[in-house]
Amino acid sequence: MGAKKLRVNLLRYTPNPQEAVAMGAKLCYSAAGIEDLKHGIEAGSQDAFLERLMEFGHFSPIEHASFTFGIEGVSRSLLAQITRHRIASFSVKSQRYVSEASGAKEEEVFGYIIPPRITALGPEAVKEFEAQMGQIQEWYDGWVEKLGSSGKSTNEDARFILPNAAETKMMVTMNARELLHFFNLRCCNRAQWEIRALAAEMLRLVREAAPILFGEAGPGCLKGSCPEGKMSCGKINEVREKFKNI
Ligand SMILES: Cc1cc2nc3c(=O)[nH]c(=O)nc-3n(C[C@H](O)[C@H](O)[C@H](O)COP(=O)(O)OP(=O)(O)OC[C@H]3O[C@@H](n4cnc5c(N)ncnc54)[C@H](O)[C@@H]3O)c2cc1C
C-alpha cells in the first residue's frame, strides 16, 4: 500500500469508433438504407467527412462512440470532482465492501496520493505526510477493532476517519461528446492538478484510438481566446503546444 501514482488504461471502446460516428452522421444527410450506408462507409475513408463534421460542430453523432477507462492511483478528492460529470458512468471501489485495515505487516498503510507540491518540499515533508497517513491508519484500525471487525458494517463507519488523500480505483465510461466537454473543462490550467493530469492522460489515449474525433480536443483556449477571462492562466501558447503534442 502506501503512496500511489496515477495509472490510466483505455480498457474498451466502440469498435471502429470513427466509422460508427460517420455512419450516424451520414444517415442524417442520406436517403440510402442502413445496409447501403454501412457498405459505403466500409468501402472508403471517412476522414475528410469526419473532419468537416467536427469543424461544423455537428456533435450528436459522436455520442455513438464510447470509451471505457480503468483508473487507479487517484484520490477520493478526485472522485468527488469527476463524479460531477453526470453524463459519465462510474464503478468505484467500495470503502464498505473493501477494508482499509492494516495487513499482516505492521508498517502497512492504506493507499494514498501525495500532492506534487508536498513532494517538491523535499524528503522531510514527504516523511511528515506519510507519518500522518500512518497515524490515520492507526485510528482506522482502532475503530475496526472497537466496532468488532464485522466486515461491511464496520468498514462503513471506520472509513469516516480516512482522508481525501485515500486512494481509489474506478472504471469510467464516457461517450466522445462528453469526453470533449470533460477535456474542455479539466485540461484547462484552472482545473485542479490531479484531475488535470488524469484528463490529459485520457486525452492522449483516446487521441490514439480516434485521432479525428479528438485531434482538436483539449481546453477551450486551443481554438480561440481563453474563455476564463480575468482568471486566465496567461499561458495560452504553452498550453496549445502541450496539447498539440500530447
Ligand atoms: C475549474 C473548476 C472549478 C470548479 N469549482 C467548483 C466549485 O467550487 N464548486 C462546485 O460545486 N463545483 C465546482 N466545479 C464543478 C462544476 O461546477 C461542474 O459540476 C463540473 O465541471 C461538471 O460540469 P458539467 O455539469 O458541465 O458536466 P456534465 O455533468 O458532464 O454535463 C455535461 C453537460 O450536459 C448538460 N447537462 C447535464 N446535466 C444537466 C442538467 N441536469 N440540466 C441541464 N443541463 C445538463 C450541461 O450542458 C452540461 O454542461 C468546478 C469545475 C471546474 C472545471
The ligand as an SDF file (V2000), in Angstrom:
LIG
                    3D

 53 58  0  0  0  0  0  0  0  0999 V2000
  -12.0650   24.7910  -12.6180 C   0  0  0  0  0  0  0  0  0  0  0  0
  -13.3000   24.2140  -11.9940 C   0  0  0  0  0  0  0  0  0  0  0  0
  -13.6860   24.6100  -10.7300 C   0  0  0  0  0  0  0  0  0  0  0  0
  -14.8550   24.1090  -10.1360 C   0  0  0  0  0  0  0  0  0  0  0  0
  -15.2110   24.5190   -8.8840 N   0  0  0  0  0  0  0  0  0  0  0  0
  -16.3620   24.0640   -8.3180 C   0  0  0  0  0  0  0  0  0  0  0  0
  -16.7880   24.5060   -7.0260 C   0  0  0  0  0  0  0  0  0  0  0  0
  -16.1120   25.3050   -6.3870 O   0  0  0  0  0  0  0  0  0  0  0  0
  -17.9300   24.0100   -6.5060 N   0  0  0  0  0  0  0  0  0  0  0  0
  -18.7140   23.1140   -7.2050 C   0  0  0  0  0  0  0  0  0  0  0  0
  -19.7570   22.6960   -6.7010 O   0  0  0  0  0  0  0  0  0  0  0  0
  -18.3170   22.6630   -8.4210 N   0  0  0  0  0  0  0  0  0  0  0  0
  -17.1990   23.1080   -8.9960 C   0  0  0  0  0  0  0  0  0  0  0  0
  -16.8140   22.6490  -10.2250 N   0  0  0  0  0  0  0  0  0  0  0  0
  -17.6390   21.6270  -10.8910 C   0  0  0  0  0  0  0  0  0  0  0  0
  -18.5750   22.2320  -11.9580 C   0  0  0  0  0  0  0  0  0  0  0  0
  -19.4700   23.1570  -11.3780 O   0  0  0  0  0  0  0  0  0  0  0  0
  -19.3780   21.1320  -12.6610 C   0  0  0  0  0  0  0  0  0  0  0  0
  -20.2190   20.4710  -11.7320 O   0  0  0  0  0  0  0  0  0  0  0  0
  -18.4870   20.0820  -13.3010 C   0  0  0  0  0  0  0  0  0  0  0  0
  -17.4320   20.6770  -14.0000 O   0  0  0  0  0  0  0  0  0  0  0  0
  -19.3160   19.2360  -14.2760 C   0  0  0  0  0  0  0  0  0  0  0  0
  -19.6290   20.0520  -15.3830 O   0  0  0  0  0  0  0  0  0  0  0  0
  -20.9650   19.8970  -16.2070 P   0  0  0  0  0  0  0  0  0  0  0  0
  -22.1640   19.9930  -15.3090 O   0  0  0  0  0  0  0  0  0  0  0  0
  -20.8930   20.8510  -17.3500 O   0  0  0  0  0  0  0  0  0  0  0  0
  -20.7520   18.4340  -16.7940 O   0  0  0  0  0  0  0  0  0  0  0  0
  -21.6870   17.1870  -17.0170 P   0  0  0  0  0  0  0  0  0  0  0  0
  -22.4340   16.8100  -15.7920 O   0  0  0  0  0  0  0  0  0  0  0  0
  -20.7890   16.1870  -17.6170 O   0  0  0  0  0  0  0  0  0  0  0  0
  -22.7490   17.6680  -18.0630 O   0  0  0  0  0  0  0  0  0  0  0  0
  -22.4020   17.9370  -19.4230 C   0  0  0  0  0  0  0  0  0  0  0  0
  -23.3730   18.9600  -19.9560 C   0  0  0  0  0  0  0  0  0  0  0  0
  -24.6670   18.3660  -20.0270 O   0  0  0  0  0  0  0  0  0  0  0  0
  -25.6590   19.3450  -19.7160 C   0  0  0  0  0  0  0  0  0  0  0  0
  -26.3730   18.9040  -18.5100 N   0  0  0  0  0  0  0  0  0  0  0  0
  -26.0540   17.8570  -17.7070 C   0  0  0  0  0  0  0  0  0  0  0  0
  -26.9480   17.7120  -16.7180 N   0  0  0  0  0  0  0  0  0  0  0  0
  -27.8390   18.7090  -16.8840 C   0  0  0  0  0  0  0  0  0  0  0  0
  -28.9930   19.1060  -16.1790 C   0  0  0  0  0  0  0  0  0  0  0  0
  -29.4290   18.4860  -15.1020 N   0  0  0  0  0  0  0  0  0  0  0  0
  -29.6820   20.1610  -16.6420 N   0  0  0  0  0  0  0  0  0  0  0  0
  -29.2960   20.8350  -17.7340 C   0  0  0  0  0  0  0  0  0  0  0  0
  -28.1730   20.5260  -18.4530 N   0  0  0  0  0  0  0  0  0  0  0  0
  -27.4860   19.4660  -18.0440 C   0  0  0  0  0  0  0  0  0  0  0  0
  -24.9200   20.6630  -19.4710 C   0  0  0  0  0  0  0  0  0  0  0  0
  -24.8820   21.3730  -20.6860 O   0  0  0  0  0  0  0  0  0  0  0  0
  -23.5420   20.2080  -19.0920 C   0  0  0  0  0  0  0  0  0  0  0  0
  -22.5290   21.1760  -19.3440 O   0  0  0  0  0  0  0  0  0  0  0  0
  -15.6540   23.1440  -10.8380 C   0  0  0  0  0  0  0  0  0  0  0  0
  -15.2530   22.7330  -12.1110 C   0  0  0  0  0  0  0  0  0  0  0  0
  -14.0920   23.2430  -12.6920 C   0  0  0  0  0  0  0  0  0  0  0  0
  -13.6920   22.7540  -14.0680 C   0  0  0  0  0  0  0  0  0  0  0  0
  1  2  1  0
  2  3  1  0
  2 52  2  0
  3  4  2  0
  4  5  1  0
  4 50  1  0
  5  6  2  0
  6  7  1  0
  6 13  1  0
  7  8  2  0
  7  9  1  0
  9 10  1  0
 10 11  2  0
 10 12  1  0
 12 13  2  0
 13 14  1  0
 14 15  1  0
 14 50  1  0
 15 16  1  0
 16 17  1  0
 16 18  1  0
 18 19  1  0
 18 20  1  0
 20 21  1  0
 20 22  1  0
 22 23  1  0
 23 24  1  0
 24 25  2  0
 24 26  1  0
 24 27  1  0
 27 28  1  0
 28 29  2  0
 28 30  1  0
 28 31  1  0
 31 32  1  0
 32 33  1  0
 33 34  1  0
 33 48  1  0
 34 35  1  0
 35 36  1  0
 35 46  1  0
 36 37  1  0
 36 45  1  0
 37 38  2  0
 38 39  1  0
 39 40  1  0
 39 45  2  0
 40 41  1  0
 40 42  2  0
 42 43  1  0
 43 44  2  0
 44 45  1  0
 46 47  1  0
 46 48  1  0
 48 49  1  0
 50 51  2  0
 51 52  1  0
 52 53  1  0
M  END
$$$$
